[in-house]
Amino acid sequence: MLYINIKERTLLKEVDYNMTIREELERAELNTLADYALPSRLSKGRVKYEDKCPLRTEFARDRDRVIHCKAFRRLKHKTQVFITSDNDHFRTRLTHTLEVAQIARTIAKAAGLNEELVEAICVAHDLGHTPFGHAGEKILNKLNPDGFKHYEQSLRVIDHIERDGAGLNLTYEVRDGVLNHSGDNEAFTEEGRMVKLADRFAYINHDIDDSIRAGILKESDLPAEYTSVLGKSHSERIDNLITDTVYTTVNNKSVSMTDNMHDAMMGLREFLFERVYNILAERDDNAAMVIEKLYNYFYKNKDQMPDEYKKLLNEFPLHTVVCDYIAGMTDNYSIMLFEELFMPN
């Protein structure tokens, strides 16, 4: 998919003016990015207009806003798959995010995509994830009359919750990449589509690693029909997935993988659902109970929520704001609050 045609790109390169550092960086992008990439200068902009930064491109600015926001910092105390209290080496939601960003930037640089757009989407993609990983998402989806999806919640964090309700005002391209990084959704930029692949590369492989660490799997348990294609170790699989994606993307001029590599990846993902995720889901009753108790309490006692969430009630229904508050909690905070409310000394 060509975001801008060759003629338009050539005209932009020929424009001559006194440039700021940002404009020099934008000019460099036009000379180095692939034709199917999105140069920063061609962003659709922001929901609310802002003067541009003289030093940073629009997407670099988005990345920095996310990294400095409160929701990003809280990811370090949110479960990825395994509760981290008894093992310091299990991934958290933050380390997952960093692994996705590393994989995505490697692919972007080699394939001529916009690294800063890719990184901005990566660091923001899981801002809306709940405490206790997908167990938290599952119970909030059940409790909320409108349902709950972490990728939709990530966009709510970006647009309505951060900065005491003012939002981060990120670019359309980053917001689209965040909203469409999961499930059957498709981003409208090649960078956004690639982040969706990088997310899968990361969690499939690091969840195998953590499952082996937890004693749920052994490396020899992995189906040979998939490891013969992807690789027989964590590093081999990551390297082969990245390499396949880079060369196939460059050849097709669109983010893509070879069929055999994609099928093997999805087969290994299905294996994880059968042998890890579904088994862990049976052990999630305690997490679900904590979140359900908190949801029901704050639904009946809305005045007990922090002021930044009570302000949202002027614009959004109560069940949405209660989900906003609970989804923003870390594992530790939700447990502490549960004990304070329901297990007093």
LINNOR-V372274 format. One record per residue. N is the residue number from 0. RES is the residue in one letter. SS is DSSP state (H for helix, E for strand, - for the rest). Layout:
BEGIN
{{N	RES	SS} {N	RES	SS}}
END
This chain:
BEGIN
{{0	M	-} {1	L	-} {2	Y	-} {3	I	-} {4	N	-} {5	I	H} {6	K	H} {7	E	H} {8	R	H} {9	T	H} {10	L	H} {11	L	H} {12	K	H} {13	E	H} {14	V	-} {15	D	-} {16	Y	-} {17	N	-} {18	M	-} {19	T	-} {20	I	H} {21	R	H} {22	E	H} {23	E	H} {24	L	H} {25	E	H} {26	R	H} {27	A	H} {28	E	H} {29	L	H} {30	N	H} {31	T	H} {32	L	-} {33	A	-} {34	D	-} {35	Y	-} {36	A	-} {37	L	-} {38	P	-} {39	S	H} {40	R	H} {41	L	H} {42	S	-} {43	K	-} {44	G	-} {45	R	E} {46	V	-} {47	K	-} {48	Y	-} {49	E	-} {50	D	-} {51	K	-} {52	C	-} {53	P	-} {54	L	-} {55	R	-} {56	T	-} {57	E	H} {58	F	H} {59	A	H} {60	R	H} {61	D	H} {62	R	H} {63	D	H} {64	R	H} {65	V	H} {66	I	H} {67	H	-} {68	C	-} {69	K	H} {70	A	H} {71	F	H} {72	R	H} {73	R	H} {74	L	H} {75	K	H} {76	H	H} {77	K	-} {78	T	E} {79	Q	-} {80	V	-} {81	F	-} {82	I	-} {83	T	-} {84	S	-} {85	D	-} {86	N	-} {87	D	-} {88	H	-} {89	F	-} {90	R	-} {91	T	E} {92	R	H} {93	L	H} {94	T	H} {95	H	H} {96	T	H} {97	L	H} {98	E	H} {99	V	H} {100	A	H} {101	Q	H} {102	I	H} {103	A	H} {104	R	H} {105	T	H} {106	I	H} {107	A	H} {108	K	H} {109	A	H} {110	A	H} {111	G	-} {112	L	-} {113	N	-} {114	E	H} {115	E	H} {116	L	H} {117	V	H} {118	E	H} {119	A	H} {120	I	H} {121	C	H} {122	V	H} {123	A	H} {124	H	-} {125	D	-} {126	L	-} {127	G	-} {128	H	-} {129	T	-} {130	P	-} {131	F	-} {132	G	H} {133	H	H} {134	A	H} {135	G	H} {136	E	H} {137	K	H} {138	I	H} {139	L	H} {140	N	H} {141	K	H} {142	L	H} {143	N	-} {144	P	-} {145	D	-} {146	G	-} {147	F	-} {148	K	-} {149	H	H} {150	Y	H} {151	E	H} {152	Q	H} {153	S	H} {154	L	H} {155	R	H} {156	V	H} {157	I	H} {158	D	H} {159	H	H} {160	I	H} {161	E	-} {162	R	-} {163	D	-} {164	G	-} {165	A	-} {166	G	-} {167	L	-} {168	N	-} {169	L	-} {170	T	E} {171	Y	H} {172	E	H} {173	V	H} {174	R	H} {175	D	H} {176	G	H} {177	V	H} {178	L	H} {179	N	-} {180	H	-} {181	S	-} {182	G	-} {183	D	-} {184	N	-} {185	E	-} {186	A	-} {187	F	-} {188	T	-} {189	E	H} {190	E	H} {191	G	H} {192	R	H} {193	M	H} {194	V	H} {195	K	H} {196	L	H} {197	A	H} {198	D	H} {199	R	H} {200	F	H} {201	A	H} {202	Y	H} {203	I	H} {204	N	H} {205	H	H} {206	D	H} {207	I	H} {208	D	H} {209	D	H} {210	S	H} {211	I	H} {212	R	H} {213	A	H} {214	G	-} {215	I	-} {216	L	-} {217	K	-} {218	E	H} {219	S	H} {220	D	H} {221	L	-} {222	P	-} {223	A	H} {224	E	H} {225	Y	H} {226	T	H} {227	S	H} {228	V	H} {229	L	H} {230	G	-} {231	K	-} {232	S	-} {233	H	H} {234	S	H} {235	E	H} {236	R	H} {237	I	H} {238	D	H} {239	N	H} {240	L	H} {241	I	H} {242	T	H} {243	D	H} {244	T	H} {245	V	H} {246	Y	H} {247	T	H} {248	T	H} {249	V	H} {250	N	H} {251	N	H} {252	K	-} {253	S	-} {254	V	-} {255	S	-} {256	M	-} {257	T	-} {258	D	H} {259	N	H} {260	M	H} {261	H	H} {262	D	H} {263	A	H} {264	M	H} {265	M	H} {266	G	H} {267	L	H} {268	R	H} {269	E	H} {270	F	H} {271	L	H} {272	F	H} {273	E	H} {274	R	H} {275	V	H} {276	Y	H} {277	N	H} {278	I	H} {279	L	H} {280	A	H} {281	E	-} {282	R	-} {283	D	-} {284	D	H} {285	N	H} {286	A	H} {287	A	H} {288	M	H} {289	V	H} {290	I	H} {291	E	H} {292	K	H} {293	L	H} {294	Y	H} {295	N	H} {296	Y	H} {297	F	H} {298	Y	H} {299	K	H} {300	N	-} {301	K	H} {302	D	H} {303	Q	H} {304	M	-} {305	P	-} {306	D	H} {307	E	H} {308	Y	H} {309	K	H} {310	K	H} {311	L	H} {312	L	H} {313	N	H} {314	E	-} {315	F	-} {316	P	-} {317	L	H} {318	H	H} {319	T	H} {320	V	H} {321	V	H} {322	C	H} {323	D	H} {324	Y	H} {325	I	H} {326	A	H} {327	G	-} {328	M	-} {329	T	-} {330	D	H} {331	N	H} {332	Y	H} {333	S	H} {334	I	H} {335	M	H} {336	L	H} {337	F	H} {338	E	H} {339	E	H} {340	L	H} {341	F	H} {342	M	-} {343	P	-} {344	N	-}}
END
